[in-house]
Amino acid sequence: MPFQVSPGVNVSETDLTTVVPAVSTTEGAIAGHFSWGPVNQRVLVDTEDRLVDIFNKPNANTADDFFTAANFLSYGSALYTVRVVNGANNATSGTVGTYVEGEDYYNETYANQSLHGDWVAKYPGELGNSLKVSVCQTAAAWESTVATSYYATRNSDTVSLAGSGIGASNTETSFVVGDILLLGPDKEQRKVKTMSGNTVTLTSNYTGNTVSNYTTDITRRWEFSNNFDSAPGTSTFATDVSGVTDEVHVAVADEDGVITGASGSVLEVYEGLSVATDAKTDQGASNYYKTVINQQSSNIWFGAHNSSLTNSGKKASGLTFAGNALPVSSSMTNGKDGLTPSSAQRIAGYDKFKSAEDVDISLILGSSADATTAEHIITNVAEVRKDCLAVISPERADVVNNNGYEGKERDDIISFRDSLTSSSYAVMDSGWKYQYDKYNDVYRYVPLNADTAGLMVQTDSTRDPWFSPAGFNRGNVKNVVRLAYNPTKADRDQLYKKGINPVTTFPGQGTVLYGDKTMLSKPSAFDRINVRRLFIVLEKAVSTASKFTMFEFNDDFTRAQFRNLVEPFLRDVQGRRGITDFKVVCDTSNNTTGVIERNEFVGDIYVKPSRSINFIQLNFVAVRSGVEFSEIVGRST
């Protein structure tokens, strides 16, 4: 008990309930080329729909990586994804594009600088060119009356203007493209498409009665007014500090329909934001339009204050804020997808997964990696972490339309394998599959490593990580029209000797992962996927639990506590068929005086892993009639 200096009762408790925790074995990781989304940042994706929301639908340039990610998610629900780019640009409302790869980059580089216009697309890529940002700065911009006489012919899409209120050639000073005009005695609503001189062209025909020199004023409205409750005015915050007309409304639309499939679809609306830097909502959160949009928008960054916004970016107290009498709309341009990422750029993306302390992953998808990238994933990520597997496929040219001599696909796959290191932390399959791209209504070849990794995830869900993911029970590959290369028995023999797991289509039985080897060249228990994954689970779980032994005394009590921690866990694994036997040694035999003096602690854990069946021998023996089986059983072989 602690020392006490006067009589009293001290209560303390000791927690001896520590157990070996369950560890995750199903998180995947990929660094790839996508047409949208944050760059060089890990993003956790759990469904294919979420993949599309963040990184956009595939195209011919991004299909390999998109479908690798999507195929993995069809087996599991956790994939860390890093987007890599090569020369991509964000679209802007200015005259040139810029580059902002994500929030950290924006905050560090551009938060207090102009970004080539009022607004910048959230991420690099041509998708940003479909965006339009419209700001309603004043009540007049929301709705106003234009004094003019005009001519509108029934079933025509043009309106001619004349009169002292507008003049014969000043349409641009009274309307903006997108404005809604209320025409004729029935106030028929039509949207402005273009303007030239005294002529306004509408997006659809005016169908009311023909109007000749109609003298009633034209009412115009902001095109997005239906998405808001009322015109912008003065916020409560500004009113309280004698500020005036600080509010703006902001709408973000898919102008070209590339994002949603419908031109003009409204993506985001922000009502009653303030251009005052210190503005707050009634709940105390920031209402400054730059802050709110940067924090909440999935499509745009703030670039700069529009020149028509008087006093914007200042504190609200005592200021009168003014804005344009017409909406200020900006169509984004100059977004660029860039080139296919280089090996170096992909490697930089995979390096985001190097540290086991930063991110917990179990399977690294190589996608369409070349030999340089694949070697890096194996030796500099998986081998360094030692808690995950790199899953690799051969290069496209090795198996897709490789119409050389007989067996050329096999030889090229083996050549690719021979260019990579020997490692029990890597797994390689035999090819690519042909599958349907529902987003573009075409068929594409996609590497199989996502399926190989996905089958391990599926095995974890239905059995345990130490079960083999191969074969007809657990190795059925999804979404296959056909294989680019379907290895024969002779080819499978050659591939398997090299540690390459054949993926084979069997008539009437589907496409199956037909091997469970790692890429370890030397004969060892660790040349099998199930054994390597067994030890990853054991090492990760026990090492996590062992952290709580740090800084305790290396005495009999601590060593007994360690054994009592590990042995029940191993008995559970044994009961679930992962190991056949085990022994934990943690006593004075391995924690000698020298070990203790060096402030070290040693626990030796011996296990006998269960082995998967790879080869079956069936012996059929014919015997004469009248022979007793007991006389020959065991002798015929």
N, C-alpha and C positions, 0 to 999 in steps of 0.2 A: 504494500500500500504506500501511497505517497507520504512523505514526512509531514507531520502536523506539529504546530508549535503550541497548541492548546487543545484541551479535550474536545472531541467532536466526532461525528460520524461522517465518513467519506464514502461516497458511492461511485463505483467505476464499473465499466463493462468491457469485455473483450469479445470481439467478433471472430469466432472460429468456424463460421458457416461458409467460408469461401469455397466455390466449386469451379471446375473448368467450364468456361462458357461455351455456348454454341458459336461457331464462326460461320460467316457467309462464304459460300463457294460458287456463287452464280453471277456475280457482277462481271460484265464484259467491258472491253475498252477498245476504241477505234480512233484513229486519226485519219481524216479523209477529206475529200473534195466535195463541197456542197455549194449550192447557189445562194444561200442566205444564212443568216445566223451569226452569232458572235465568233470571232476568230481567235485561235490560240487560247481558248478557255475550255475547261472541262464542264460539260453540261450533262446532267443525268437525264436520260430519256427512258420512259417506261412502256410506251406503246408506239406503234407505227404512226398513228394519228398525231401523237405528240412530236414524233420525228418530223412529220410534214409541217406542223405548225411552226416549229423552230427553224428547221433547215430547208424547208420548201420541197416541192415535188422534184423528182429526178428529171434530168435531161440526158442527152447523149454523152455529155462530158462527165456527169456526176453519177451515172447509173451504177457503176461498179461499187462505189462506196455506199451509196444510198441503199441498194438492195442487200449489200453485206450487212448493214445495220438493221434493215427491216427483217431480213431472214433470221438474224439472231433473236430479235424481239418476238418472232413467232414461236420461239421455244421458251424464252425467258422474259423478264420484265425489268431488267436493270442494265443499261448500257451507257457508260460514260463516253461521250462523243466530243472530239476536238475537231473543229473545222480548220483546215489549212488552205491558204490562197497563194496565188502567184500573180502579182500585178493587178489585183482587183481594186476598184474604187467605189466609194459611196456616192450615190446620186445626191445632188444638191439643188437648191433653188437658185443658185448663182450660175455663172457662165462656165465654170469648170468643176470637175469632181474633186473629191478629197479622199483621205483614207482615215477611217476610224474603226478599229477592229473590235471594240467593245467598251464597256463602262470604264474600266480602269484606264484604258488608253485615252478615252475622252477626258476623264477627270485630270489626268496627268499632263495632257498635251494641249487640249483645246477648250477646257471649261471656261476660260476667261478671254478667249480670242474669237475673232470672226471666222466662221467656217465656210467662206465663199457663198454667202447668202443667208437668208433668214432661217432656213431649215436644212437639215442634212438627214438623209436616210439612215436608219439605225445601224445598218450593216452594209458591208461592201457587196456589190452585185448589181446586175442589170434589173433585178426585180424592183429595186428602188425607183427605177424610171417610171413605174406605173403609179407612183404616189402623187397625190395633190394635197396641199395644205392650204386651207382657207381660214382667214382670221376676220371675224366681224369685230371691228374696233369701237364702233359707236352705234347709238340707236338709229341714226340716219342710215348707216350701212345695213342695218337689219331690214329697214323698210323706209322708203321715201316716195314722194310724189314728184313726177317730172311733168312740168307744165309744157304741153306741146299739142299740136294737132298732128294726126297721123292717118295713114291709109293702110287698111288691112283687107286683103281680098280673100274671100272664102276659099278654102282648100289650097291656100298658098302658104309657103313657109317664109315669106318676106313681109316686113313691115317698113313702110317709108315714112319718115318723119319730116315735119316742117313746122315753122312757127317761131315766134319770138322767144319762147321759153327755152328752146334748145338750139335753134339755128339749123342750118341745112347740112352741116358737116361735123357736128360735135357729139356724135353718139358716144364716143369713148369717154367723154367727160361726165356722162349721165348714167351709163350702164357699164357693167363688166360681163365678160363671157361667163355664163352659168346663171346669171340673174333670172329670176322668175318674173315675167310680165303678166299683168292682169289686163286682158284685152277685151274690147267690145262691151256692150251693155250688160252681158252676162259675166263679165270679169273672168273670161276663159284663161286658164293659166298655161303659159308656154315659156320654155326656157331659151335663153339667148345662146346661139351657137357661134356666130361670128358677127362682126360689125365692120362696115366700110362706108365712109361718107355719111349720108343720111339714111342708110339702109341697114336694118337689122335682120339677120337670117336666124330663123328659129330651128330648134332641133326636131320639131314635128309641125305639120300643117295646122294653121288656124282654121277651125271648122265652124266658127260662128258666122253670123250674117256679115256680108261685106260692109266695111266701114269706109266712108269717103269723107275726108277732112273732118274726122271726129274730133270734137273740141274738148271732150272730157280728158282730164289729165291721166297719164299712165302711172299706175302704181307698180313699182318694182320692189322685189323682195330678195334677200340673200338666199341663194340656192339651197342652203342647209338649214333654213329657218325652221322647217318642220321637225328638226331633231332637237330643238331647244324650246324651253317654256316661254321665254320672253326675251326682249332685247337686252343687251348689256347696259349697265348703268354704273352706280356707285356701290361698292361693297360695304357691308356693315363695318368692317374694320376701318376702311377709309373714312366713313362717315364719323366714326368715333374720334378720329384725329384730324377732322376738318379737311380731309382729302375729297376730291371730286372726280367722278367718271373714270375710275381706274380699271373697270372690268372689261374683259374681252372674252369672246367665245372662239374656240378653235375646233375645226373639223378636219379630220384626216380621211381621205377617200382613195379608193382604188380607181383612179381615173381611166386607165386603159383596160381594166378587167383582167389583167394578168394574174393577180393574186387570188381573186375570188371567182373569176370566170364571168363576172357581170360588171360591165363598165359603169363607173360612178358609184359603186357600192361604198357606203360609209363604213369605215373601219373603226374609228375612234371619235368621240366627241368630248370636249372639255368645256363645261359651262361655268360662267361667272368667275374665271380666273382673274388675277390681278396683275397689273404690270408694275406694282410697287414691290420692292424687294422684301420689305418687312411684313407684308400682308399675311394674315392668319385666317384660317377658317374658324367657325364657331367652336370647333373641337380643339383648337390650338395648333393644328398642323399648318405647315406653310401653304399659302395659296398663291405664291409667286409663280407666274406662268412658266418661267424657265425651269424652276425646280420641279413643279408638278409634272410637266411633260417629260422631262429627262428621267424622272423616277418611274412614271407609269406607262409611258408609250412603248409599244412593241415595234413601232415603225419609224420614229423620227427622233432626232436630237435637236435641241435649240441651237441655232447658229449665230444669230445676231438680232438686235432690236431693229425693226423696220423703221426707216427714216420718218415715216408719217406719225409714229407714236411719240408724241411730245412727253418728256419727263419720264419715259419708261426706264426702269432700272434704278430708280431713286426711291427713297423712303416716302411713305404716303403723307406724312404730317404736313398739312397746310398747302398741299400742291393740287393744282388742277391738271389732270391728265387729258390729253386730246388725241384724237385719231382721225383716220380717213373717213370721209362721208360715203365711201364705197367699200365693199369688201376687198381685202387684199389677198389674192389667191396666187399660189405658186405651184407650178408643175415642175416636178423633179426631173433632172436630166443628168447625163454624163456618168451614170452608174455603169460599172464594168465588171464582168465576171473574172476577167484575167485568163491566164493560161493554165494548163494542167500543172499542178504543183510538182516541183522537182523532188528527187529523193531526199535532198537536204531539208526541204521544207516539210516533207512528211516526217522525217526523223525528228525534227524539232517539235512536231506535234506529238509524236509518241513519247518524247522526253517528258511530257507533262505527267506521265504515269510512272516515272522512275522511282519516286519516293513512296515506300510503303506507309510512311507516317502521314503523308498528305492525302492519299486516296487508297481505299481498300478495293482491289480488283482481284479477279481469279483467272480471267481468260482474256488474252489480247488477240484481237482479230487482225490478221495481216492484210485482209482485203486483197487488192491486186498488187501487193508489194513486189518490187523487183528484188534481186538477190542482195543488193546493198542495203535496202530498207529491212528486208527480212532478217539479215544477219545482225543488224543493229537491234531490232526488236528482241532477238534471242539473247545476244551476248550482253547488251547494255541496259536492257530493261528486265526481262524475265530472269536471267541468271543473276543479276544484281539483287533483285527483290527476293527471289527464291520462295515466293509464295503464290506464284501464278504460272500459267502455261501460255506460251506463244503458239498460236494456231495458224499454220501457213498453208497456202496452196501454191502449186506451180504457176508460172507466168502464163498469161493468155496464149501467147504464141506457141507454147509447148503442147497445147491440147486443142485449141480452137482452129479449125481448118488447117491443121498441120498434116497436109496430104503428101508427105514424102514417101519414103520406102516403108515397107511393112515393119511395124514396130518402132517407127520414128518417135511417136508420142511417148512411148515407154522410155526410150533412150534419152529424150530431151528432159523428161521429168527426173530421171535419175541424175542427169548432168546438173540440173538445177539443185537437186538435193546434195550432190557432192560438193557444190560450191558453198554450202552452209556448214556451220560447226556441229559437232556432236554435242547433244545436250538432252538431259532427261526433262528439262523444262520447256521443251518444244515438241509440237506434234505437227505432222504434215500429212495432208490427204493427196488424192491423185488427180484432182482436176477442177473443172468448171461445169456448171449445169445451164441448161437453156430453160428460161422461165418467162412467164407473161408479165409485162409491164402494164398494169391497169391504168396508170396515169397517162400514158401516151399511146395505148392500144398497139403496142408492138411487142415482139419477143426479144429478149436479150440474154447474152451469156454472162453469168455471174459466178465468181469464185465460190468454192464449197466450204471454205474455212469457217464461215458463219454457221453453217449447218453442223459441221464437226463439233464446234464449240457449243452450239445449241443442244446437241444430243447429250453433251455432258451435263448441261443445265437440266435438261429433261430427266436424265438419270438421277440427278440429285433430288428432283421433286418426287419421283416415283419410287426410288430405292435409297441409295446413299452414294456419296462421292467415290467410295472405294469399289463400286460395281463398274464393270466394263460398259462403256456406252455403245459398243459395237454389236452387230448381229441382228437377227430377225426379231428379237424381243424388245430391244431398246434402240436399235440403230437405224430406224426407218427415216429417210430424208424426205422433207416436205417440199412442195412446190416445184416438182421436176417435170418438165415436158420430155426432156431427154438429156443424156449426158453428152458433153462434147467429146469425151473419150470414155468408152466402157471397156475396161481391161478384161482380157481373157484370163483363163486359169494360168496359162503359161506366163502371161504378163504379170499377174498378181504375185506369182512366186518370185519373180525378179524384183518387183517393187517392195515386197514385204521384207526381203533380205536386206534392203537398204533402209528399213524403218519408215517406209511410205505406206500409209494405210489406204488400200484401194476402196473406192466408192463404186459400187457395181449395181447395175440394174439386172434383176433376175425376172424372167418372164412370169407374170402372174403373181409375183411376190414383192414387186416394188423395187425402189432404189435403197440400197443398204450400205452403211459404213461397215466394211468387212475387214477391219483390223483395229487393233488397240495398242499399237506400239508408240513409244516416244521416239525422239530422234537421237537417243543414246546409242552409240555404235558398239560399245563393249558389252559383252554378255553380263547382265545384271538384273536383279528384280526390278530396278528402276527403268528398265526399257519397256515397261508396260504402263499404260495410262492410269489404270486403277491403282497401282502401287504408288506411283508418283503422287497422285491426288490424295491417296490415303495419308501419306507422310506430310503433305502440305497441310491437311486438316489437323493431324496430330501435332505438328510443330507449331502451327498458328494458335491452336487452342491452348496447348500447354504453356507456350511462351507468354500468352496473354495472361493466363492465370498466375504464372510465376512472377510477374511484375510485382505482385503484392508480397513477395518474399524479400524484395529488395530492402536493405537497411535494417533487417532483423538480425538477430544473433545467429551465427552458425553453430548451433548446439543440437543436442538430441531432440529437444522439443520441436525446433523449426524443421529438422530433417524428417521427423515423424509426421509433422503436419503436411510437408510436401508429399510424402508417400501417400498419406490419406487423401490428398487432393487428386493425385494422378491415377491411382489404382482404380477407384470406382469408375472414372472416365474410360479407362482402357477396358474394364470389364464390360461396360456398355457397348463399346465398339466391337468387342469380341462377340457379345451376344447378337450383334447386328451383322455378323459374318465378315467384318473387316479384317480381323486378325485371328490367328488360330491359337496363339499363346503370347504371353508377355512377362516381363520381369522388370521391376523398378528397384534400382540400387541407389540408395542415398543414406550413407552411414559413414563411419570413420574409415572404412576401406577406401573410399574415393574422396572423402573430405578429410584429408590428412592434416597434420599440424601445419605443414607448409602451405596447403591450400587455404586454411583458415587465416594464417598469418598474412597472406596476400589479399585478404578481404574477398575471397572468392567463395563460390558455392557450386557444388557439382551434383547433378542428378543424372544417372545413366539409365536410359530407358531402352530395353530390348524388346523388340516385337517380331513376330513371325507373320508377315503379311499373307493374306489369302491370294491365291493365284487364279486368274481366269483361264478357262479352257480354250485353247486355240486349235488343238488338233484332236480329232476323235478317231480311234481305231476300233472298228467293229469286226470281230472274228466270228465267222459262220463255219461251223464244223458239221460235216455229214457223217453219220455213224450208221452201223449195220443194225438191222432189226434185232431185237432181243438183247442189245447191249444195255447194261445199266449205266445211267449217266454218272453215277457216283464213282464208277470205275475209271472214267476218262476226264472228268472235269478237272481242270488244272494241269493236265498232262499234254493236251493237244497243242499248247503254245510253248 
